[in-house]
Amino acid sequence: MTDTTQRIVITGITGGIAAATARKLVESGHDVIVSARDHDKLDAAITEIGEGVTGHVMDVTDAESVAAFFEAVGPFDHLVTPAASAMFAPLREMDFEAARKLIETKQWGQMLCVYEGAKRISDKGSITLFSGTVTQKPLAGATAFAAAGAATEAAARIWAFELAPVRVNTIVPGIIKTPIWGNLMPEDAATATLDATAEALPVGRVGRPEDIALGVEFLIGNGFVNGHALVIDGGHRLV
Ligand SMILES: NC(=O)c1ccc[n+]([C@@H]2O[C@H](COP(=O)([O-])OP(=O)(O)OC[C@H]3O[C@@H](n4cnc5c(N)ncnc54)[C@H](OP(=O)(O)O)[C@@H]3O)[C@@H](O)[C@H]2O)c1
């Protein structure tokens, strides 16, 4: 460990964005502590990333599990919270159980992690939350995503005051190719959606998890960025 090594907590290591972020931060020489709901998946993800990563099981919807996770982590510098479930349904066909789960993981879960994490985070540290461009660009079927994301962006600005001097920012991802798409729809529909989006975007491709990892590293490293919602969407808002 060097003087510049930071202890960075990332939730949901089995996810595409979390895994790329963990790899990036380990490459940069940091100590990364991760979570997953399932013990075997946690071990497999840690083994795959290799040295520099440790982890504990956590379900972000379970307050006791979140408290136990942060107790096991101890003092740390930065918190990054991409863990969340996913669902799409237009309002007339709403799957209320799946929508509640999304809000419980993405909004409530991030809040529980911030609540417990704030007890042990360094005064020089930062928190990076996750919303999505559906908070700014309407997309049929994305009600629960947009609601949870908008609530998170708004809460982040409040926490930037309440938790000061800890900085609190939100990443607002556009369409990023991760396992989320295979979970939302059949594989061929996911591929068709991603291909059509790539064609429509000014940059000519959809996002990679590594694009988001670069954003996380920036928000962690720049001590003057605070209360900010960083859109990383290849210009999706413009088309
Ligand atoms: N990819 C995109 O296009 C996109 C766009 C906009 C916003 N985002 C947001 O960016 C963040 C990361 O997205 P991603 O694409 O990397 O997602 P992903 O690949 O689907 O990964 C989601 C992760 O969340 C974990 N998770 C789900 N429910 C959980 C719970 N109750 N407790 C703990 N962990 C739980 C999953 O773990 P399991 O393996 O246990 O299921 C998985 O590791 C999310 O907030 C997502 O909404 C993504």
PDBQT file of the ligand as one rigid body, heavy atoms in Angstrom, charges set to zero:
ROOT
HETATM    1  N1  LIG A 301     -26.281  -0.543 -17.869  1.00  0.00    +0.000 N 
HETATM    2  C1  LIG A 301     -27.029   0.487 -18.199  1.00  0.00    +0.000 C 
HETATM    3  O1  LIG A 301     -27.388   0.689 -19.377  1.00  0.00    +0.000 OA
HETATM    4  C2  LIG A 301     -27.479   1.465 -17.136  1.00  0.00    +0.000 A 
HETATM    5  C3  LIG A 301     -28.160   2.619 -17.531  1.00  0.00    +0.000 A 
HETATM    6  C4  LIG A 301     -28.563   3.535 -16.581  1.00  0.00    +0.000 A 
HETATM    7  C5  LIG A 301     -28.313   3.296 -15.246  1.00  0.00    +0.000 A 
HETATM    8  N2  LIG A 301     -27.657   2.172 -14.873  1.00  0.00    +0.000 N 
HETATM    9  C6  LIG A 301     -27.438   1.967 -13.437  1.00  0.00    +0.000 C 
HETATM   10  O2  LIG A 301     -26.079   1.701 -13.156  1.00  0.00    +0.000 OA
HETATM   11  C7  LIG A 301     -25.986   0.810 -12.023  1.00  0.00    +0.000 C 
HETATM   12  C8  LIG A 301     -25.187  -0.440 -12.405  1.00  0.00    +0.000 C 
HETATM   13  O3  LIG A 301     -25.767  -1.010 -13.567  1.00  0.00    +0.000 OA
HETATM   14  P1  LIG A 301     -25.210  -2.319 -14.277  1.00  0.00    +0.000 P 
HETATM   15  O4  LIG A 301     -25.602  -2.190 -15.697  1.00  0.00    +0.000 OA
HETATM   16  O5  LIG A 301     -23.805  -2.574 -13.897  1.00  0.00    +0.000 OA
HETATM   17  O6  LIG A 301     -26.165  -3.420 -13.599  1.00  0.00    +0.000 OA
HETATM   18  P2  LIG A 301     -26.058  -5.011 -13.563  1.00  0.00    +0.000 P 
HETATM   19  O7  LIG A 301     -24.958  -5.507 -14.428  1.00  0.00    +0.000 OA
HETATM   20  O8  LIG A 301     -27.451  -5.526 -13.776  1.00  0.00    +0.000 OA
HETATM   21  O9  LIG A 301     -25.644  -5.280 -12.041  1.00  0.00    +0.000 OA
HETATM   22  C9  LIG A 301     -26.514  -5.002 -11.001  1.00  0.00    +0.000 C 
HETATM   23  C10 LIG A 301     -25.903  -5.521  -9.726  1.00  0.00    +0.000 C 
HETATM   24  O10 LIG A 301     -26.775  -5.224  -8.628  1.00  0.00    +0.000 OA
HETATM   25  C11 LIG A 301     -26.802  -6.352  -7.790  1.00  0.00    +0.000 C 
HETATM   26  N3  LIG A 301     -28.032  -6.411  -6.979  1.00  0.00    +0.000 N 
HETATM   27  C12 LIG A 301     -29.305  -6.488  -7.405  1.00  0.00    +0.000 A 
HETATM   28  N4  LIG A 301     -30.131  -6.527  -6.350  1.00  0.00    +0.000 NA
HETATM   29  C13 LIG A 301     -29.345  -6.484  -5.243  1.00  0.00    +0.000 A 
HETATM   30  C14 LIG A 301     -29.593  -6.507  -3.843  1.00  0.00    +0.000 A 
HETATM   31  N5  LIG A 301     -30.841  -6.590  -3.341  1.00  0.00    +0.000 N 
HETATM   32  N6  LIG A 301     -28.527  -6.446  -2.989  1.00  0.00    +0.000 NA
HETATM   33  C15 LIG A 301     -27.287  -6.379  -3.472  1.00  0.00    +0.000 A 
HETATM   34  N7  LIG A 301     -26.970  -6.352  -4.782  1.00  0.00    +0.000 NA
HETATM   35  C16 LIG A 301     -28.004  -6.413  -5.642  1.00  0.00    +0.000 A 
HETATM   36  C17 LIG A 301     -26.703  -7.555  -8.728  1.00  0.00    +0.000 C 
HETATM   37  O11 LIG A 301     -26.264  -8.665  -7.988  1.00  0.00    +0.000 OA
HETATM   38  P3  LIG A 301     -26.773 -10.182  -8.215  1.00  0.00    +0.000 P 
HETATM   39  O12 LIG A 301     -25.709 -10.836  -9.037  1.00  0.00    +0.000 OA
HETATM   40  O13 LIG A 301     -26.867 -10.730  -6.843  1.00  0.00    +0.000 OA
HETATM   41  O14 LIG A 301     -28.106 -10.124  -8.903  1.00  0.00    +0.000 OA
HETATM   42  C18 LIG A 301     -25.657  -7.037  -9.693  1.00  0.00    +0.000 C 
HETATM   43  O15 LIG A 301     -24.368  -7.222  -9.165  1.00  0.00    +0.000 OA
HETATM   44  C19 LIG A 301     -27.431   0.493 -11.624  1.00  0.00    +0.000 C 
HETATM   45  O16 LIG A 301     -27.836   1.402 -10.628  1.00  0.00    +0.000 OA
HETATM   46  C20 LIG A 301     -28.206   0.757 -12.908  1.00  0.00    +0.000 C 
HETATM   47  O17 LIG A 301     -29.581   1.069 -12.675  1.00  0.00    +0.000 OA
HETATM   48  C21 LIG A 301     -27.231   1.235 -15.779  1.00  0.00    +0.000 A 
ENDROOT
TORSDOF 0
